[in-house]
Amino acid sequence: MTALHEVSVVKFFCSMLCVLALCACNAFDEQRLASLRADFSQAPHGDAGAQDPGDVTSGSDAALPQQDSSSSDGDDGPDLRVDAGALAGGNRAPELPELTACGDEDAGATSDVDSDEDGAPDCVDLCPVDPGKDSPGLCGCGHPDSEDTGEPSCTTLRSALLHRFRFDGTGTVLPDDRGTADGTVMNAALSGQGSLELAGGATDQYVDLPNGMISSQTSVTIEAWLTWNGGGGWQRIFDFGDSDSGEEGVNGFGKTYLMLSPLINDRSFGAAYANAGPDSAVFVESAESLVIGSKQHVALVFDDANDQMKLYLNGRFVGGAVVTGSLSAITDRNNWLGRSQYRSDEGFAGSLHELRIYDRALAPAQLELSFSYGTDPAFLSE
């Protein structure tokens, strides 16, 4: 081989080594930029975990990318520009793009949308249509957590609640989720489906609650969510009192009672208070009837301070009457759900979903609020 040929071969191998070195450098740079771009895309945004740019410094072997709103390569994402001084190992902190929780405009999360005009943009406001809250709180969105504003609050419902029966679980024990007045299901059982099915008629299926549920109170509100299957009149949703039988657990002819029925006088649903037999009974009837086969909310308010008894259907006042008697006049040793103090009355035919007893006469707005929350509200699970 001539000297000239040897020189050519050397040059050829040198050229190949340079090409390989350049490719390796390019691959390294591409890999590094890809890593930087991935790190940037995963960086936290907004108040929740965003870093303060003033606290970030670059190390000698790392650089943070800056965001450029332009795109030179035709893809959908912005270009990443790496600070040359940082790549060279300088200690100068690179300028970071502004990171906000509402910066993902492609997903519609823009920071200039504030539906309730409370100063918190919708993209971080957990109650975007409630100007009084940016997080649900105890009472959820749309309702204040206290009555300082003069509006009804779930805190009043919570503090006034004496007893709560959800009809969940199985077996014949009906737990009182608020107090200690567990009931007993008679001739039937809880199904585990969150409601108690009662066949009505002469089946004598009902719930027996402990004695003294209401006679120790001055005023009460009793509300229930139920589905009525229809049938004859004078069925009982609840009946607290006693009969002329004089025996606990035995009905006969009603003596003292506070009761609520899905149908009285063959016209509409209503309630009655009596402290000395049927001749002393005071009735309050609804101008509306219960819808058969539909879940309904009913409530009876006994307001001793104002000598009133009020009836509510699905959160609305539907009837009232003047009552001068007191709850202490009721001998409530037969406190029944689905059963009457009168032996001739049919049992309740339908489903009981939830029943609550409060230690006061709830105001109309409070009952409307309770109805709006429905059964098993979150504020009663706290």
C-alpha positions in Angstrom: 0.0 0.0 0.0 1.4 3.4 -0.9 1.7 6.2 1.5 -1.0 8.1 -0.3 -3.4 5.2 0.1 -2.6 5.0 3.8 -3.4 8.6 4.3 -6.7 8.2 2.6 -7.7 5.3 4.8 -6.8 7.2 7.9 -8.8 10.2 6.7 -11.8 7.9 6.0 -11.7 6.4 9.5 -11.4 9.8 11.1 -14.4 11.0 9.2 -16.4 8.1 10.3 -15.4 8.7 14.0 -16.5 12.3 13.7 -19.9 11.3 12.2 -20.5 8.8 15.0 -19.5 11.3 17.7 -21.8 14.0 16.2 -24.7 11.5 16.1 -24.1 10.5 19.7 -24.1 14.2 20.8 -27.2 14.9 18.8 -29.0 11.8 20.4 -27.9 12.9 23.8 -29.2 16.4 23.3 -32.5 15.1 21.9 -32.9 12.8 24.9 -32.1 15.5 27.3 -34.6 17.9 25.7 -37.2 15.2 25.7 -36.6 14.7 29.4 -36.8 18.4 30.1 -40.0 18.7 28.1 -41.5 15.8 30.1 -40.5 17.3 33.4 -42.0 20.6 32.4 -45.3 19.1 31.4 -45.6 17.3 34.7 -44.7 20.4 36.8 -47.5 21.3 39.3 -49.7 24.3 38.4 -51.4 26.9 40.4 -51.5 27.3 44.2 -51.7 23.5 44.8 -48.0 22.7 44.8 -46.6 25.3 42.4 -43.1 26.3 43.1 -42.1 29.8 43.6 -39.6 30.7 40.8 -37.5 32.7 43.2 -36.8 29.5 45.1 -35.6 27.5 42.1 -32.0 27.5 41.1 -30.3 25.5 38.4 -27.5 23.1 39.1 -24.3 22.8 37.1 -25.5 19.8 35.2 -29.2 20.6 34.8 -31.3 23.3 33.2 -35.0 24.1 33.4 -36.8 24.9 30.1 -38.7 28.1 29.4 -42.0 28.0 27.6 -42.3 29.7 24.2 -45.8 30.3 23.0 -44.7 29.8 19.4 -44.2 26.5 17.6 -41.5 26.2 15.0 -41.9 22.5 14.3 -45.6 22.5 13.4 -46.8 20.3 16.3 -49.5 21.3 18.8 -47.1 22.1 21.7 -44.9 25.1 22.3 -41.2 25.0 21.6 -38.8 24.6 24.6 -35.9 26.9 24.7 -33.0 25.9 27.0 -31.0 28.7 28.5 -27.5 28.5 27.1 -25.9 29.8 30.2 -27.6 27.1 32.3 -26.5 24.4 29.8 -22.9 25.7 30.1 -23.1 25.0 33.9 -23.9 28.5 35.1 -25.6 29.0 38.5 -28.0 31.6 37.2 -31.6 30.6 37.9 -33.5 30.4 34.6 -36.7 32.4 34.2 -39.7 30.1 34.6 -43.1 30.5 32.9 -46.0 31.6 35.0 -47.8 28.5 36.3 -51.4 28.8 37.3 -54.1 26.2 38.2 -56.3 27.7 35.4 -53.7 27.7 32.7 -54.9 24.8 30.6 -57.0 26.7 28.1 -57.1 23.8 25.8 -59.3 22.0 28.4 -61.4 25.1 28.9 -59.9 25.9 32.3 -59.4 29.6 31.8 -58.8 31.9 34.7 -61.2 34.6 33.5 -64.4 32.5 34.0 -66.0 33.2 37.4 -69.6 32.3 37.2 -70.6 33.4 40.7 -68.3 36.4 40.7 -66.8 35.6 44.1 -63.2 36.2 43.1 -62.4 32.5 42.7 -62.3 31.3 39.0 -64.4 28.3 38.2 -61.4 26.2 37.5 -60.4 26.2 41.2 -63.9 27.0 42.7 -65.5 23.8 44.1 -68.8 25.7 44.4 -68.7 27.7 41.1 -72.3 28.9 41.3 -72.3 29.7 45.0 -70.9 33.2 45.7 -70.7 32.5 49.4 -68.4 29.4 49.1 -65.4 28.2 47.2 -65.6 24.7 48.9 -68.6 22.7 50.0 -68.1 22.8 53.7 -70.5 21.0 56.1 -73.7 21.9 54.3 -72.5 21.5 50.8 -72.7 24.1 48.0 -75.6 26.4 47.8 -76.3 26.5 51.5 -74.5 28.4 54.3 -72.8 26.5 57.1 -74.4 28.7 59.7 -77.5 30.8 60.0 -75.6 34.0 60.7 -76.7 35.2 57.3 -80.4 34.7 58.2 -80.7 31.8 55.7 -81.6 28.3 56.9 -78.6 26.0 57.5 -78.0 22.3 57.8 -76.4 23.0 61.2 -79.8 23.8 62.7 -81.2 20.5 61.3 -78.2 18.7 62.7 -78.3 20.2 66.2 -82.1 19.8 66.6 -82.1 16.1 65.6 -83.1 13.7 68.3 -83.6 10.4 66.5 -82.9 9.2 63.0 -84.0 5.9 61.4 -82.6 5.0 58.0 -84.0 1.4 57.7 -80.7 0.0 56.4 -79.2 -3.2 57.6 -80.9 -6.5 58.0 -82.9 -8.3 60.6 -85.5 -7.0 63.1 -83.5 -4.3 65.0 -84.0 -0.8 63.6 -81.0 1.3 64.8 -81.4 4.9 65.9 -78.5 6.6 64.1 -78.8 9.7 66.3 -79.9 8.6 69.7 -80.4 5.4 71.6 -84.0 4.6 70.8 -83.5 1.5 68.6 -86.7 0.0 67.4 -88.0 -3.5 66.7 -89.5 -4.6 63.4 -92.6 -6.7 64.1 -93.7 -9.5 61.7 -91.3 -8.3 59.0 -87.6 -7.6 58.6 -85.1 -5.1 57.2 -84.0 -6.2 53.7 -80.6 -4.4 53.6 -81.9 -2.2 50.7 -82.2 1.0 52.8 -86.0 0.8 53.2 -88.6 -1.2 55.1 -91.4 -2.8 53.2 -94.7 -3.2 55.0 -97.5 -5.2 53.4 -100.3 -3.4 55.2 -103.8 -4.7 55.5 -104.2 -7.2 58.4 -100.6 -8.4 58.3 -99.8 -6.4 61.4 -96.3 -5.5 60.1 -94.9 -2.4 61.9 -92.1 -1.0 64.0 -92.2 -0.7 67.7 -90.2 2.2 69.1 -89.3 2.8 72.8 -91.6 4.6 75.2 -91.6 8.3 75.9 -90.4 9.4 72.4 -92.4 12.6 72.4 -94.1 13.2 75.7 -90.9 14.5 77.2 -90.7 17.3 74.5 -92.4 20.6 74.4 -92.4 20.9 70.6 -91.4 18.4 67.9 -91.1 17.9 64.2 -91.4 14.4 62.7 -90.5 14.0 59.1 -90.4 10.9 56.9 -89.6 9.8 53.3 -91.9 7.1 52.2 -93.6 5.4 49.3 -97.3 4.7 49.8 -98.9 1.8 47.9 -102.4 2.9 48.4 -105.3 1.0 50.1 -107.9 1.9 52.6 -108.1 5.0 54.8 -106.7 5.6 58.3 -103.5 3.7 57.7 -100.7 5.1 59.9 -97.3 6.4 58.9 -96.7 6.8 62.6 -98.9 6.8 65.7 -97.5 7.7 69.2 -99.8 7.2 72.2 -102.0 4.6 73.8 -105.4 3.0 73.6 -108.2 2.0 75.9 -106.8 -1.5 76.1 -104.5 -0.2 78.9 -101.8 -2.6 77.8 -98.5 -1.9 76.1 -98.2 -3.3 72.6 -102.0 -3.8 72.3 -104.2 -1.5 70.3 -107.9 -1.1 70.8 -109.7 2.3 70.7 -107.4 5.3 70.6 -107.1 7.3 73.8 -104.1 9.7 73.5 -102.0 10.0 70.3 -100.2 12.1 67.8 -100.5 10.4 64.4 -100.0 10.9 60.7 -102.0 9.1 58.1 -101.6 8.9 54.3 -105.4 9.1 53.9 -108.0 10.4 56.4 -111.7 10.9 55.8 -111.3 9.2 52.4 -110.0 12.6 51.0 -106.3 13.4 51.6 -103.4 12.7 53.9 -103.5 14.3 57.4 -102.7 14.2 61.1 -104.5 14.3 64.4 -103.7 15.1 68.1 -105.9 13.7 70.9 -105.4 13.8 74.7 -108.7 12.3 75.9 -110.1 10.0 73.3 -111.5 10.6 69.8 -113.8 13.4 71.0 -110.7 15.5 71.9 -109.1 14.9 68.5 -107.9 17.9 66.5 -107.3 17.2 62.8 -105.2 18.9 60.2 -105.8 17.9 56.6 -103.7 18.5 53.5 -105.2 20.2 50.4 -103.2 17.6 48.4 -103.0 13.9 48.4 -100.0 11.6 48.4 -99.1 10.2 45.0 -99.4 6.4 45.2 -96.2 4.6 44.3 -94.0 7.7 44.4 -91.4 8.6 47.0 -92.7 11.5 49.1 -91.5 13.7 51.9 -94.0 14.4 54.7 -93.6 16.3 58.0 -95.7 17.1 61.0 -94.8 20.0 63.2 -96.2 20.3 66.7 -95.5 23.9 67.8 -96.5 24.2 71.5 -95.3 27.8 71.9 -97.7 29.0 69.1 -100.5 26.4 69.7 -100.2 25.2 66.2 -100.0 21.9 64.3 -98.7 22.1 60.7 -98.5 19.6 57.9 -95.9 19.6 55.1 -95.7 17.7 51.8 -92.4 17.7 49.8 -91.1 20.7 51.6 -94.3 22.8 51.2 -96.8 23.8 53.9 -100.2 22.2 53.0 -102.3 22.6 56.2 -102.5 23.8 59.8 -104.7 23.8 62.8 -104.9 25.4 66.3 -103.9 22.9 69.1 -104.0 24.0 72.8 -103.0 20.7 74.2 -99.5 19.6 75.1 -97.3 16.6 74.2 -96.9 15.8 77.9 -100.6 14.9 77.9 -99.9 11.9 75.6 -99.2 8.6 77.1 -96.7 7.4 74.5 -96.1 3.8 75.4 -97.2 2.5 72.0 -94.9 4.4 69.6 -95.5 2.7 66.3 -94.6 3.1 62.7 -97.2 1.6 60.3 -99.7 0.7 63.1 -102.7 2.5 64.6 -103.9 2.8 68.2 -107.3 1.7 66.7 -107.5 -2.0 66.1 -109.9 -1.6 63.2 -107.5 0.5 61.1 -105.4 -1.1 58.4 -101.6 -1.3 58.6 -99.5 1.0 56.4 -98.9 -0.5 53.0 -95.7 0.8 51.4 -92.0 1.5 52.1 -90.4 3.6 54.8 -87.1 5.1 53.6 -86.1 7.4 56.5 -87.7 9.0 59.6 -86.3 11.8 61.8 -87.6 13.4 65.0 -86.4 16.9 66.0 -86.7 18.6 69.4 -88.3 21.7 68.1 -90.8 23.1 65.6 -88.8 23.6 62.5 -89.5 26.7 60.4 -90.9 26.4 56.9 -87.6 27.3 55.3 -85.8 24.7 57.4 -88.2 21.9 56.3 -87.9 23.0 52.7 -84.1 22.8 53.1 -84.3 19.3 54.7 -86.5 18.1 51.8 -84.0 19.5 49.3 -81.2 17.4 50.9 -83.2 14.2 50.7 -82.5 11.0 52.5 -79.0 10.3 53.9 -77.5 13.7 53.5 -73.7 14.1 53.9 -74.0 16.6 56.8 -75.6 13.9 59.0 -72.8 11.5 58.3 -70.1 13.8 59.7 
